[in-house]
Amino acid sequence: MAAVLWLELDGAVNVRDVGGIPTDDGDKTTPGRLLRADNLQDLSPADIALLTDQLRLSTVVDLRSPSEVSAEGPAPLTRLGHITHVNHSLLPDHAYDGGAEALLVRRKREEERYPGDPSCAHYLGYVEHRPDSIVGALRAVNDSPGAALVHCAAGKDRTGVVVAFALTIAGARREDIVRDYAATGQRLPRILARLRGSPTYAGDVDSVPEDRHRPRAETMEAFLEQVDRRHGGVLDVLARNGFTDDEAETLYRKLRS
């Protein structure tokens, strides 16, 4: 079992390198190529130095909706001209609009998509409705001359799906893709505390029991299985949405060499 490569930052709590993850051919993914994180709004100068000077971060892929980005305001890394920032929302822009009643309606529809696991249903919605953003996020990772960092609000759901797609292309063992996803649970209390401190997310966090936020290995297992059954697998999803074989090969090489 690979050790989780946590990055200890002052202003974010769910940050890790997805290098060192075992692959089907007995190798491992390469550290320093792809990072995953929660919201980057509160990074300290020391955090920025670690990411940019030591880890050679050159691209930030923000998976939040435009309304989230606007509500949260500029993050410290956006002030650095040598860092490329791209936004590929996996949600419609109204995802945080409409109040509690609209939120309940959306959750009911998601549960009907995959009864028994609302998170899996939610993730399948990303694939069904925003495959263009998944492709765009992976292209941004490809285009990054240095390390790329993918993040959303908690670094759990949207980030978890994009990273699972990337690791699948890299040939990571499925059980280790699942293990990487579930590792976020080690930081869940700190993640939820951060979200509760933001007016953008506080209401949503407490709209369901705290345990519903915990990433379960079974959720990612079910999600990847449903992607296989419903869509022919990760590579087929990407190919149908314009991600070429050459791009897949480029991403494989980036994460493996």
N, C-alpha and C positions, 0 to 999 in steps of 0.2 A: 504494500500500500504506500502510495506516494505521500510525503509530508505536504501539508498545505503551506504555500509560500506567502504567509501574511505579510503585509506592509503596515507597520505601525505608524500611523499619522496622528497629528494633533486634531485635525479638523474633519476627518472622515474615519469611519469605524469598520467598514466592510470592504477593505481594499486588499487585493491579492494578485499575485502573478500566476497565470495558468500554465507556466512552464513546469516541467518535471512530471507531467501526467503520463502514465504508461500508455503505450500504443499497442495495437493488435500484432504488430510485427516484432515486439520485444524491445522497441526503442522507447523514447520519451519525448514529449514536446519540449521545445527549447525555451528556457527562461529569458526574460527581457524583451519579449516580442509582443505579448498581449497581456494587458492588465484589466482587471474588472473592479468596479467601485460603486459605492453609493454616492449621494449628492456631494459635489465638490465646492459648495458655496462657502465653506468655513475653513478652507486650507490656510495654514499658517505659512510664514516665510520659510520656515524649516521644511515644511511639507513640499513646498514648491521647489526648493533646492534639491531635495531628495529625488523628486520626480524628473526634474529637468536636467540636473547636473549629473546625478549618479545613474539614473535609469534611462536617460536620453529620450524622454517622452517628447514626441513630436506631433501627435494627433490625439484629439479628444473627440470621441463619438458619443454624443448626447442623445439618448433614446426617449427623453421626456417630450411631452406635447408642447407646442408653442405657448399655450396658456400657462403651463407650469414654468417654463423658462422665463416668461414675462413676469409672472408673479414673484418668482424667486430673485430676479434681478441678476446682474453680471456676477460671475464667479471670478475669483482671483486670477485663474489661468487665462481668462479671456482678455486680460490686459497685456498679455505677452504676445508680441507680434510674430514671434517665431513658432508659436504653437498653432497648428491648424485646428479649427473647431467646425464640426459638422453636426447637424441636427437631423436625425431620422426617427421621427416619432412612430412608435408602435401603436399609438392610440389616436382616435379621432380627437380633434382639438376641444370638443365639448365634454371630454371625459370627466373633467372636474367641475362641470357646470350643472346646474339644474337642481341641486340640493339632494336631500336624503331620499326623497321619493323617486327621483330619476335614477339615483344610484341603485335602489332596490330593484327597479325595473330592469336595468342593465344586468344586474347579478342574476335575476331570474332567467333571462335569456341565455346567459352563459351556462347556467346549470343545466338547461335543456340541451345544450350542445354536447355536454358530457356529464350525465347525471352521476352524482356521488363524489365528484372531485371538482369543486368550483375553480380551483387554480388551474388544473389541467384544461378545463373548458376555456378559461381565460386565455391560456397560452395558444390553444388551437385557434382562437379568434385572431391572434396576431398573424398566424400563418394564413388564415383565410382572407383577412381584410387588409393587412399591411405587409405582404411579402416584398413589396418594393422597398420598404424601409429596412428589412432584413438584408436584402441584396445591397442596398446603399451602405449599410453599416459595414458589411464585409468588404466591400470595395474600398472603403476608407481605411480599413486595416491593411489591405493590400498596398494602398498608395502611401502609407506612412513610411518615411525613410528611417525613422527610429521606432521606439515602442509606441504602440497605440493603446489607449485606455477607453474602454466602453463602460458607460455608466447610465443609471437612471436615478430614481429617488432613493430606493433602498438597496439597489444593487442585487436584487433577488429575482424578480420576475422577468421583466423585459431584458435586463442584462443576462439573466440565466438562460433565456431562450437563444439570444444571439451567440453567447459563448458556447452553448451546446451545439449549435450549428457549426461554429468555427472548429470546435474540437472534433466533431464528426468528420469534417473534411480533412482534418489533420490525422485521422486514423486512430484517435484515442479509443481505448476500450470503453464500451458503453457503461460498464459498471463504474468506471472512473469518471466518466462524464456526470453520471448520477451523483457520485460521491462529491465532486466539486460543487455541484449545485447545492447539495444538502449541507455543505460546510458553512454556508451563511447562517445556519441555525446556531452556530457557536457564538455568533455576535448579535443574535436577535434582540435581547433586551437593550443593548446600546443603540441598535438601529432604530427601534421604536421610540426610544427616548429622544433621539435626534429628530425624528419625524414629528413627534408631539410638540417639539419646540418651534415648528414652522407653521404659520397660519395656513399655508397652502395644503398641508397634509394632515394636520392634527385631527380634523373631523373625520376623515376617512379612516385613520388608524383605529379610532375607538368606535367605529360603526359596526365592528364585528369583534367577537372574543379574541383575546390576544393569541391564543393558540392557533387560530385560523391563519395567522401570518407566518407560522413556522413552515419552512420549506421541508417537505417530506420527500424522501427518496422515491416513494411510490408514485408521487406526482410526476416527477421527471421520467421515470420508467414508463408510465402510462402515456405521457405526452409523446415521447419518441416512438413508442409502439403505434400510437394513433397516426403520427406523421407517416410511418411506414404503410399502415393499412389504408389510410384515406388518401394519401398524396403520393405514394410510391417511394417515400424516403426523402431525406434531406437534400440529396443531390438533385432529385427530380423536381422538388419544389423550387430550388434555385434556378435550375436550367429553364423551367417554364417561365421564369420571370427575368430572363436575360443574363443570368450569371453563367458565363461560358466555361467550357472545359479548361481553357487556358487560364482563366481567372481562378478556377478551383485548384489547378496545379500550382499557380503562384502562391495562393494562400497556404497550400500544403507545404511548399518549400519554406515559406516565411516562418511557419510555426514549427518546422522540423529541422532546420539547418542553421 
